[in-house]
Amino acid sequence: METWQIVLLILLSYISINIIAFRIQERLLFRPEKLPPHFKYKYNFPFEELFFDVEPGVRINGLKFFSLQEGLPKGLIMYFHGNSRSIKGWGKYSTDFTQHGYDVVMIDYRGFGKSIGRRSEEALKKDAQFVYDQLKAGYPESRIIVYGRSIGSGFATKLASANHPRMLILDAPYYSMSRVAKRYLPFLPIPWILRYPIRTYTWIKYVKCPIKILHGTRDRLIPIRQSIDLQKLMPHQIELFAIQGGGHNNLPLFKQYHDALQKILTEAEHLSDDRFHIRPDLF
């Protein structure tokens, strides 16, 4: 085979790999669990199902979990989950917050659970803002905490950057999805083919509230180095809690995680005291 033929073959193979990567990245990035419209959620703690009609053909399904403490809630946690399953499985983590006196609203991204609509980065950011605006009818922003887990951390950061929540909490966040992709596919032109660049490092600079980061020291999927680099962008505003021995999917198994979360929520509670204006009955 001639040299030019070898070069051409390599070039064509490289182009083919890029085309394949572009087409299948949606399936690699998102692993949704879809639920039938008639599915009934079941938990042994109080909750209610919510629906948010963003636009024709787009409906976001959510769950609201109620504070387990007596009296009015201390505030609301708007929870963005990871890239797999649905809120059916993520709902169990609501007790990490409800036991401390907070209501929790979890939503499913488009194509997850009962949520419907065509997915894109811009669409997911739009959905987050729409739901946030609806929640503000019942909770003052000064009592809304935005929580983002893994892939949800990017969307949580974008939302916080455009609004005025009480606090932003990031669980195993990434500097950008581009950096995550480059770690696994260093030979591909990631900036050109990635459909979800999700630039957390850009948005986080515009967040005005306190930012707390929780990250396991043994996270193999998104190394803690990415959180360290995020903290360096605003060291006086971002506090990093390194969970010793924690991986990517098991932080709730560590006492250090729950101790850190309790400290964070206690601090959030004392930042302001307007909880008596909360009207969770409005939505």
C-alpha positions in Angstrom: 0.0 0.0 0.0 1.3 3.4 -1.0 2.2 5.9 1.7 -0.5 8.3 0.6 -3.0 5.5 0.8 -2.0 4.8 4.4 -2.3 8.4 5.4 -5.7 8.7 3.7 -6.9 5.5 5.5 -5.7 6.9 8.9 -7.4 10.2 8.1 -10.7 8.6 7.1 -10.6 6.4 10.2 -10.0 9.4 12.4 -12.9 11.3 10.8 -15.1 8.3 11.3 -14.2 8.0 15.0 -15.2 11.7 15.4 -18.5 11.2 13.6 -19.3 8.2 15.8 -18.3 10.0 19.0 -20.5 13.0 18.0 -23.5 10.7 17.4 -23.3 8.4 20.4 -22.2 11.0 23.1 -25.8 11.5 24.2 -26.1 7.9 25.1 -22.7 8.0 26.9 -23.5 11.1 28.8 -27.1 10.4 29.8 -28.4 7.1 31.1 -32.0 7.8 31.9 -34.6 5.5 33.4 -37.9 6.2 31.7 -41.2 5.8 33.6 -44.7 5.3 32.2 -47.1 8.2 32.8 -49.2 6.2 35.2 -46.3 5.2 37.4 -47.0 5.8 41.1 -44.1 6.9 43.4 -43.9 5.3 46.8 -41.9 6.4 49.8 -42.3 6.0 53.5 -42.0 9.7 54.1 -44.2 12.7 53.0 -44.0 13.9 49.4 -46.1 15.1 46.5 -45.6 14.9 42.7 -45.2 18.0 40.7 -45.4 18.8 37.0 -44.0 21.9 35.2 -45.2 22.6 31.7 -42.3 24.6 30.2 -43.7 24.9 26.7 -45.8 22.8 24.3 -44.3 19.3 24.2 -42.1 19.9 27.2 -43.2 18.7 30.6 -40.8 18.4 33.6 -41.8 15.9 36.3 -40.7 16.5 39.9 -41.1 15.4 43.5 -41.4 17.6 46.5 -40.3 16.1 49.8 -41.4 17.8 53.0 -39.4 18.7 56.0 -39.4 16.1 58.7 -39.2 18.7 61.4 -42.2 20.3 63.0 -43.3 23.8 62.0 -42.4 25.8 58.9 -39.5 24.6 56.7 -36.2 26.4 57.0 -36.1 26.7 53.3 -36.0 24.7 50.0 -33.3 22.6 48.4 -33.6 22.5 44.6 -31.8 19.2 43.8 -30.2 18.4 40.4 -29.4 14.7 40.3 -26.7 12.8 38.3 -26.8 11.4 34.8 -28.5 8.1 35.5 -31.8 6.6 36.7 -34.7 8.9 37.6 -36.1 10.7 40.6 -37.7 7.4 41.6 -34.3 6.3 42.7 -32.8 9.6 43.7 -35.7 10.4 46.0 -34.2 8.5 48.9 -31.4 11.1 49.2 -34.0 13.8 50.1 -33.8 12.7 53.8 -30.3 14.1 53.9 -32.0 17.5 53.9 -35.5 16.9 55.2 -34.2 15.7 58.5 -32.6 19.1 58.9 -35.8 20.9 58.3 -35.7 21.7 54.6 -38.2 20.9 51.9 -36.6 19.3 48.8 -37.7 19.5 45.1 -36.0 17.1 42.7 -36.7 17.2 39.0 -36.0 14.8 36.2 -34.3 16.1 33.1 -35.9 15.8 29.7 -36.1 12.1 28.7 -35.7 11.0 32.3 -38.6 9.4 34.3 -41.8 11.1 33.2 -40.2 14.2 31.9 -40.6 14.7 28.2 -39.0 17.0 25.6 -36.0 17.0 23.3 -32.8 17.4 25.3 -29.9 19.8 24.7 -27.7 21.9 27.0 -29.7 25.1 26.3 -33.0 23.2 26.9 -31.9 21.8 30.2 -30.7 25.3 31.4 -34.1 26.7 30.3 -36.0 24.1 32.2 -34.0 24.7 35.4 -34.8 28.4 35.2 -38.5 27.8 34.5 -38.8 25.5 37.6 -36.8 27.9 39.7 -39.1 30.7 38.8 -42.1 28.6 39.8 -40.6 27.7 43.1 -40.0 31.3 44.0 -43.8 31.7 44.3 -43.6 29.7 47.5 -40.1 30.4 48.8 -38.1 33.6 48.9 -34.8 33.3 47.0 -32.9 34.0 50.3 -34.2 30.6 51.5 -33.6 28.5 48.3 -30.4 26.4 48.2 -29.4 25.0 44.9 -27.7 21.6 45.0 -26.1 19.9 42.0 -24.8 16.3 42.0 -22.2 15.2 39.3 -23.6 16.2 35.9 -26.3 18.3 37.7 -23.6 20.4 39.3 -23.0 22.3 36.0 -26.7 23.1 35.6 -27.0 24.1 39.3 -24.0 26.4 38.9 -25.5 28.0 35.8 -28.8 28.6 37.6 -27.1 30.1 40.6 -25.1 32.4 38.4 -28.2 33.9 36.9 -30.2 34.2 40.2 -29.8 35.0 43.9 -30.2 31.7 45.9 -29.1 31.5 49.5 -26.3 29.0 48.7 -24.9 26.7 46.0 -23.8 23.2 47.0 -21.9 21.1 44.5 -21.4 17.4 44.9 -18.6 15.9 42.8 -18.6 18.7 40.3 -16.5 19.0 37.1 -14.5 22.0 35.9 -16.2 21.5 32.5 -17.5 18.6 30.6 -14.8 19.2 28.0 -12.2 18.5 30.6 -13.9 15.3 31.6 -14.2 14.1 28.0 -10.5 15.0 27.3 -9.5 12.8 30.2 -11.0 9.8 28.4 -10.6 10.8 24.8 -7.5 12.9 24.6 -7.0 12.2 20.9 -10.3 13.7 19.8 -10.9 17.4 19.1 -13.4 17.6 22.0 -14.2 21.4 21.7 -15.4 20.8 18.1 -17.6 17.7 18.7 -18.9 18.0 22.3 -22.6 18.8 22.3 -22.6 19.5 26.1 -19.5 21.5 27.0 -21.1 22.6 30.3 -18.6 25.3 31.3 -18.9 25.2 35.1 -15.7 27.2 35.4 -17.2 30.1 33.5 -20.5 30.3 35.2 -19.2 29.9 38.8 -17.4 33.2 38.5 -20.8 34.9 38.4 -22.3 33.2 41.4 -22.9 35.7 44.2 -23.8 33.5 47.1 -21.6 31.2 49.2 -20.5 28.1 47.4 -19.8 24.7 49.1 -18.2 21.8 47.3 -18.2 18.1 48.5 -15.9 15.8 46.7 -14.4 12.3 47.4 -10.7 12.0 47.4 -10.9 8.6 45.6 -13.3 9.8 42.9 -12.1 8.0 39.7 -14.7 9.4 37.4 -14.3 13.1 38.2 -11.1 13.5 40.2 -11.1 15.9 43.1 -8.5 17.9 41.2 -11.4 19.5 39.2 -13.0 20.8 42.4 -9.7 22.1 43.6 -9.3 24.0 40.4 -12.9 25.4 40.7 -12.1 26.6 44.3 -9.0 28.4 43.0 -11.1 30.5 40.8 -12.8 32.1 43.9 -10.9 30.9 47.1 -12.6 33.4 49.4 -16.1 32.3 48.3 -15.8 28.6 47.7 -15.3 26.1 50.5 -14.2 22.6 49.6 -14.9 19.6 51.8 -12.7 16.7 50.8 -14.4 13.4 51.8 -11.6 11.1 52.7 -11.8 7.8 50.8 -15.0 8.8 49.1 -15.7 7.7 45.5 -18.0 9.2 42.9 -21.2 7.4 43.8 -20.9 6.6 47.5 -20.5 9.9 49.5 -23.7 9.4 51.4 -22.1 6.3 53.0 -19.5 8.4 54.7 -20.1 10.1 58.1 -17.8 12.9 57.0 -20.2 13.7 54.2 -23.1 14.0 56.6 -21.1 16.0 59.1 -20.1 18.4 56.4 -23.6 18.7 55.1 -24.9 19.5 58.5 -22.3 22.2 59.0 -23.2 23.7 55.6 -27.0 23.7 56.2 -26.5 25.2 59.7 -24.4 28.0 58.2 -27.1 28.5 55.5 -29.8 28.8 58.1 -28.0 31.6 59.9 -27.2 33.6 56.8 -30.7 35.2 57.0 -33.9 34.7 58.9 -36.9 35.3 56.7 -38.3 31.8 56.7 -41.7 32.9 58.0 -42.4 34.4 54.6 -42.3 30.9 53.0 -45.5 29.9 51.3 -44.9 26.3 50.1 -48.7 25.9 49.6 -48.5 28.2 46.6 -47.4 25.5 44.1 
